[in-house]
Amino acid sequence: MSPDSSSAPRLARADWGVCAVTLLAMAVVTIVVLRMPSAVGMYEDDGIYLVTSKALAEGRGYRHLELPGEPWQTKYPILYPWLLSFIWRVCPSFPANVPAFQVFNGICGGGAACLGYLIARQAWRLPRWLAATAALLTVTHASWATLTLVPMSEHLYAALSLAALYVACRAEWGDPARRPLAGARGSEALAGARGSEALAGARGSETPTHGLQAPRHGPQAPRLHSAQARLALLAATLAGLAFLSRSIGVTVIAAVAGAWLLRRRWTGFAIVSVAGALAFGGWSVYQRLAEQWNAAIPQAAAFGYDLDYRAWMVRDLDTLAWLAWHKLGANAFWIFNVLIQTSDAWTLKQLSAGPAAAPLFYAAIPLAVAPCLLGLLATLKRGWRTTHLYLALYLALLTIWPFDSYRFFTPLLPLLLPAFLRGIEASLSGLLWPAFAGVGGSELRGGVARSLAIAFALALLVYHVGFSAWIIRSPIHARSARQLAAANELVSERTPGHAVVAARYGGARFLATGRRFVPLTPNENPVELIYPSDRRWSGFGWTVEEGQVRAWWSVLNEQTMKYYRRSGTTHVLADADASGQAALYRRFRESRGGRFVLAGRAGAVELYELRLPRRPEPDSP
């Protein structure tokens, strides 16, 4: 495999025009989001980000203000809440400051989409139409809009991780200011293999290598130029910041450092390793100190899952193999789901039916994943690239990470979508080969494949825009906002100021009511709750199995009352719904007799006063 010796393609005015259009599209999405009802509380995490950022703004430290005892946060890295804390300082009134959080997310989302376009154009050498369509598909994606609506860290992480990868790619090209790509001004030729080969032959050893192998003239890799060293330092800094925005950012550090290592550039490897060690080590030191501080808070022992990821860690190889096997299928499903968006209700219906009753649905999953993989292989070209190493590490980590992976794929959209479109074009070219063999040659076949790929991309863009508009216009957001407001009003009216309420979405409810909130149920051994022994591989975690019901009932029956006592819970806010986990919790509540006394009802939510005995109750049989 020969090293890729071409330099960084120079961007033309049209490329900057595409970035401007992408930012404009993101601005339109943000404006639409600003006109929607507040959705803070849609996830548990959004409330936690707001509560901890409020604590930072008030100078109280990185703490869970909503939990009794205000324990220190050790679960999520600090960068995103720290940045939100500046908004709290300028606009301390909640929920009046929610639009400012949404604008910040919109800025990060637009920047991430533009960086994805630059990577597709310069690092992957994709044609402008393909990279531009992928950028527009990204900003109009339903999950991209949803994570602009709520204060979540995905957009910030996407912007920082893609910035680190882009700068790392520029460092691979050498000094781009001194080594521009002659003749690549705004032409689609930067994707042409013949132009790249001619340029490589003309410039030869002048241009630094693109690949991850040593150059042919000697066994020792050349030293970094000063410009490359500065870019390596910038990439290392951005990778460290990506880690401090989301823990999975460790894959960015590993990818950038690993790329330098595989290319035997020891200086670049050392720069990135030191910066990554500072970010990782600094956060780890804080976690250890915060754990010691939390040990002095009596209630903190009840919130292990909410303060630490260790409850989710797999502890034996058999469970890890079982988890990885199921996550392989689930991750393939989620890749399909983010590329070809489908409604949750329809998807659940297909998954509940199973492969025998819904063969076309299950066949569509590999048919969507395969072009994505093919596109990544096509963009790999002459050697490992930092972006591909990052994707490999990221997906490998998701395979052993017990959490639901859907949100984890959203920051990958700026990379997955151009790879998918490139794979579609390559697939069409391969399918057309028999029809054009000996008739017009490869140029005609490539032109027809490109035209069909453009038509597919435009159709997919129209579908994405329509699907996102349908999601945004869905009454579920307004209905959820009304239910949340009604439940918060109920808590404010029927509980004293010192109350501790067990409920879902505690962070957002604390900001609205001033009451302390704890999670509705304890989280003991969550791996067993999500991956029981009878879990169906083809259900991808969407369908409820008997093993999950048994595991949840065991937790409710054996741990919940002890958890309420340890956390100081005085009230419970629970759904009145008679389906799913809500029905199981209702059954548990009714089995406890007079321990739960109805204090009020607001729509589909019921508030109970909790009457615990002075002495701990024995476990139920």
C-alpha positions, -999 to 999 in steps of 0.1 A, spaced: 0 0 0 17 32 -11 16 63 10 -7 91 -1 15 120 -8 -9 146 -20 -13 179 -1 -44 195 13 -69 205 -14 -75 243 -14 -111 253 -8 -128 275 -33 -154 303 -29 -181 278 -36 -171 257 -6 -173 286 17 -207 294 1 -218 258 10 -207 265 46 -227 297 46 -258 279 33 -253 252 60 -251 279 87 -282 296 73 -301 263 74 -290 257 110 -302 292 118 -336 284 104 -338 252 124 -329 271 155 -355 297 149 -381 270 145 -369 254 177 -372 288 196 -409 289 186 -416 255 201 -428 250 237 -400 245 262 -390 208 263 -366 209 292 -371 177 310 -375 156 279 -344 137 290 -330 133 325 -296 146 314 -308 180 302 -321 189 337 -288 176 353 -268 198 329 -289 229 338 -288 222 376 -250 217 377 -244 247 355 -265 268 378 -244 256 407 -213 266 389 -227 300 381 -236 306 418 -201 296 429 -213 265 447 -192 241 428 -200 213 404 -229 199 424 -264 183 421 -285 210 435 -317 189 430 -305 160 452 -306 161 490 -273 170 504 -262 185 471 -236 159 463 -208 167 438 -212 156 402 -187 130 391 -205 114 362 -205 139 334 -174 159 325 -176 196 333 -170 215 301 -206 218 288 -221 228 322 -192 253 327 -200 270 294 -238 271 302 -229 287 336 -220 319 317 -255 320 304 -268 316 339 -247 345 350 -261 368 323 -297 355 325 -303 338 358 -341 335 355 -354 300 345 -371 293 321 -365 327 305 -329 316 298 -339 284 279 -338 302 245 -302 312 252 -292 276 258 -309 266 225 -291 293 206 -258 281 220 -266 246 209 -276 259 174 -242 276 171 -224 244 180 -246 223 157 -240 246 127 -202 246 133 -202 208 136 -220 205 103 -196 228 85 -166 209 99 -181 177 86 -183 193 52 -147 204 53 -136 169 63 -156 154 35 -141 178 9 -105 180 20 -97 148 39 -121 124 20 -118 142 -14 -156 139 -20 -173 160 -47 -190 192 -36 -225 181 -43 -221 151 -21 -205 169 8 -230 198 6 -260 174 6 -246 156 36 -242 188 55 -278 198 48 -290 164 57 -272 168 90 -288 201 101 -322 191 90 -321 157 107 -348 152 134 -324 142 161 -301 172 153 -331 195 157 -342 177 189 -308 181 205 -309 218 197 -343 220 214 -330 207 248 -297 216 266 -277 185 258 -239 182 251 -240 163 218 -237 194 196 -207 208 216 -190 174 215 -196 171 177 -181 205 171 -150 198 193 -144 163 181 -147 172 144 -125 203 149 -99 180 164 -101 156 136 -100 183 109 -69 200 125 -53 166 128 -59 159 91 -43 193 83 -13 184 103 -9 152 82 -8 174 51 22 194 64 21 231 62 -10 239 40 0 276 37 32 267 19 20 236 1 -14 244 -16 -28 220 -41 -22 236 -75 -51 234 -99 -77 225 -73 -93 259 -71 -130 251 -67 -130 222 -91 -147 189 -86 -113 173 -97 -102 170 -61 -121 137 -60 -105 124 -92 -79 97 -88 -60 106 -120 -54 142 -109 -42 130 -75 -18 105 -91 -4 131 -115 1 155 -86 18 129 -64 42 120 -93 50 156 -100 57 166 -64 70 133 -51 91 136 -20 84 174 -16 50 168 0 46 151 34 30 117 35 -8 112 40 -7 76 50 3 60 83 35 44 69 71 56 68 82 73 35 101 51 10 134 70 12 143 56 47 132 37 77 130 68 99 100 91 97 108 127 91 106 153 119 75 175 122 77 209 107 70 237 131 36 243 115 27 206 118 38 207 155 15 237 161 -14 219 144 -7 188 164 -8 209 196 -41 225 185 -56 191 176 -45 177 210 -61 206 228 -94 202 209 -94 164 215 -89 171 253 -118 195 253 -140 169 234 -133 145 262 -142 171 288 -175 176 271 -184 139 268 -166 109 283 -166 91 249 -143 118 237 -115 96 249 -118 80 214 -108 114 198 -77 115 219 -69 78 211 -75 83 174 -54 114 170 -26 100 191 -29 66 173 -27 82 139 6 98 148 19 66 163 10 45 132 28 70 111 58 69 134 57 106 141 69 105 177 68 142 183 31 145 173 23 113 193 40 128 224 22 161 220 -13 145 218 -5 119 245 6 146 270 -24 168 263 -48 138 265 -32 127 298 -37 161 312 -74 162 303 -80 126 314 -58 128 345 -72 161 356 -108 149 354 -99 116 371 -82 135 400 -113 156 404 -135 125 404 -115 109 432 -116 141 453 -153 145 447 -160 109 458 -142 117 491 -163 148 496 -195 129 488 -186 102 514 -193 129 540 -229 134 527 -252 108 542 -277 107 513 -251 104 486 -247 67 491 -283 63 477 -274 79 443 -246 57 431 -258 55 395 -266 92 393 -231 102 405 -209 75 389 -208 53 358 -192 23 377 -227 8 384 -229 2 346 -195 -14 341 -196 -51 331 -176 -71 356 -171 -105 338 -162 -118 304 -194 -138 299 -216 -108 305 -193 -87 283 -197 -112 254 -235 -112 259 -236 -75 259 -213 -71 228 -234 -96 209 -266 -77 215 -250 -42 210 -237 -53 175 -272 -58 164 -285 -27 182 -258 -5 168 -265 -17 132 -302 -9 138 -294 26 151 -272 33 121 -301 24 99 -324 45 121 -304 77 119 -297 73 81 -333 64 72 -355 80 98 -387 62 108 -414 69 134 -411 52 167 -446 37 166 -440 21 132 -405 9 142 -418 -7 174 -445 -24 155 -420 -40 131 -396 -50 159 -424 -65 179 -435 -86 149 -400 -100 145 -380 -110 114 -405 -136 102 -434 -112 101 -414 -81 90 -387 -94 66 -385 -63 45 -378 -41 76 -350 -64 88 -335 -66 53 -334 -28 51 -310 -26 81 -280 -43 64 -289 -26 31 -285 8 48 -254 -1 68 -235 -17 39 -233 15 18 -221 33 48 -192 9 53 -185 9 16 -183 46 16 -159 46 45 -137 21 26 -139 42 -5 -127 73 14 -100 55 31 -80 54 -1 -42 49 5 -39 45 42 -54 49 77 -68 83 83 -75 98 117 -112 101 109 -115 64 101 -95 54 132 -118 76 153 -150 60 139 -135 25 144 -127 32 181 -160 50 187 -181 22 174 -160 -4 192 -166 14 225 -203 16 218 -203 -22 213 -193 -27 250 -212 3 264 -245 -7 280 -264 25 273 -289 29 245 -268 41 216 -292 63 197 -280 97 210 -244 85 206 -248 83 168 -261 119 165 -225 135 168 -214 111 140 -240 123 115 -216 147 98 -193 117 90 -218 89 85 -240 108 60 -213 116 35 -199 81 38 -234 67 32 -239 89 1 -205 79 -12 -213 43 -7 -246 47 -25 -227 61 -55 -202 33 -54 -230 7 -52 -248 22 -81 -216 22 -102 -211 -15 -94 -246 -24 -102 -244 -6 -135 -212 -23 -146 -228 -52 -165 -251 -28 -184 -222 -6 -195 -194 -32 -200 -178 -24 -233 -204 3 -241 -191 38 -233 -166 26 -207 -162 36 -171 -168 74 -177 -203 69 -189 -211 44 -161 -196 68 -136 -217 97 -150 -250 76 -148 -241 64 -113 -234 100 -102 -267 112 -116 -287 85 -99 -268 91 -66 -276 129 -68 -313 120 -74 -312 97 -44 -295 123 -22 -320 150 -31 -349 126 -25 -334 117 9 -330 154 17 -367 161 9 -376 131 31 -355 143 60 -369 178 59 -405 164 57 -399 139 85 -383 166 108 -412 190 101 -436 162 110 -417 156 143 -415 193 151 -452 199 144 -462 168 163 -484 178 193 -464 155 216 -440 183 225 -467 208 235 -486 180 253 -454 170 272 -447 206 282 -483 210 295 -481 178 315 -447 188 330 -460 223 339 -492 208 355 -472 183 375 -447 209 387 -476 232 398 -491 202 417 -458 197 435 -455 234 444 -491 235 458 -492 202 477 -457 198 492 -438 218 518 -407 236 508 -384 210 525 -401 181 506 -380 155 488 -399 141 459 -391 109 440 -399 114 403 -386 114 368 -369 145 353 -358 157 387 -334 184 375 -360 203 355 -386 199 382 -362 213 408 -356 244 387 -394 249 384 -405 242 420 -374 246 443 -381 212 458 -355 185 461 -359 156 437 -345 121 436 -349 94 409 -382 75 411 -365 41 416 -330 30 425 -307 17 398 -292 -15 411 -272 -36 386 -287 -18 355 -269 -42 331 -292 -70 342 -322 -47 339 -315 -40 302 -298 -72 291 -317 -101 308 -309 -137 298 -340 -139 276 -335 -107 256 -342 -111 219 -314 -101 196 -338 -90 170 -357 -67 194 -326 -44 196 -337 -33 231 -371 -19 221 -392 -49 230 -399 -57 267 -389 -93 277 -401 -113 306 -366 -112 321 -367 -74 322 -401 -75 340 -387 -99 366 -356 -78 371 -375 -46 375 -400 -62 399 -371 -75 420 -356 -41 422 -389 -25 431 -398 -51 457 -365 -55 474 -347 -21 471 -371 8 466 -384 13 502 -348 11 515 -338 36 489 -366 60 498 -355 59 535 -318 64 527 -325 94 504 -350 110 528 -379 108 503 -412 123 515 -434 123 484 -436 104 451 -447 117 417 -456 88 394 -474 83 361 -510 70 364 -505 51 331 -513 14 333 -487 2 308 -450 -6 308 -428 3 337 -455 27 350 -479 -3 354 -452 -23 373 -446 6 396 -483 10 402 -485 -27 412 -456 -22 436 -472 9 451 -506 -8 456 -488 -38 473 -475 -14 500 -509 -6 514 -511 27 533 -475 37 527 -486 58 497 -513 83 503 -527 102 474 -521 139 477 -533 151 443 -536 144 406 -527 164 375 -537 148 343 -518 115 339 -496 122 370 -503 114 406 -486 128 437 -484 106 468 -473 114 503 -449 87 515 -454 74 550 -424 53 560 -424 34 593 -400 44 620 -382 11 617 -371 -4 583 -397 -28 568 -387 -64 561 -383 -74 525 -415 -87 508 -414 -123 498 
